[in-house]
Every structure is written in C-alpha cells, then in structure tokens.
Amino acid sequence: MDSGLLANLAILVLAGFVGFAVISKVPNTLHTPLMSGTNAIHGIVLLGGIVVLGLGGDDLDVLSKILLVVAIAFGTINVVGGFLVTDRMLGMFKGRGPGKAKTAAGAGTEGKS
C-alpha cells in the first residue's frame, strides 16, 4: 500500500472522528444554522469535484471517475436538501400577512358566543 494513500486514509478517519465529536456537542437549536454554514463549504467542495472531473478527467481511471460522479451527486443532494431546510427555517421567522395576526386578547375567544 502506498504511504501517501495510507496517510490520506488516516487523515480521513481522524477528520470523521473530530467532526462527529464537534457535531455531537452542538445544541439542537443550532443544527439548522450550522447546516446553512456548511452548505457554503460543501458548495465549494462540489465546484472542486466538478473541476477535477472536467480538467483532470483524462488522467483518471474509470473507478476514480465513477467515485467522483457519485460524490458529486451525493454532495448535490446534500446542498439542495440543506438549502430547502434552511429556507423552511427562515420561513418560520417571517411575520404573518396583514389581518392574520392574532392579538393576545382575541386569541382565546374563537368559537365563543
């Protein structure tokens, strides 16, 4: 086994452990904003994968190309899903339209005559 491949594999495993340790300490209220920030980073990773596939595609073997396409597909799903969740979260903070807001005094009087 190549020493460079072994070093890269060790870095990947350690990064997985560190990522899990960091994410498991985040409170539930911060998960969606954290997802918003990681979407920007993941978008850069997707762009890099597309560049590698486009520019270095002649030097790659078939297995590398397949793995790169699968990684780009999964990354795209992650980014799109993250933006949808973020949009839904931000929609929760938008105010209601005019005439739809309930007052504190009238909130409990529906249906009473």
QUIZI-V579433 format. One record per run of one state. SS is the DSSP state (H for helix, E for strand, L for the rest). FROM is the first residue (numbers start at 1). LEN is the number of residues. Records with the same first field share a line. If there is no record, write none. Layout:
# QUIZI-V579433
SS->FROM-LEN, FROM-LEN
This chain:
# QUIZI-V579433
L->1-2, 25-3, 56-6, 93-21
H->3-22, 28-28, 62-31
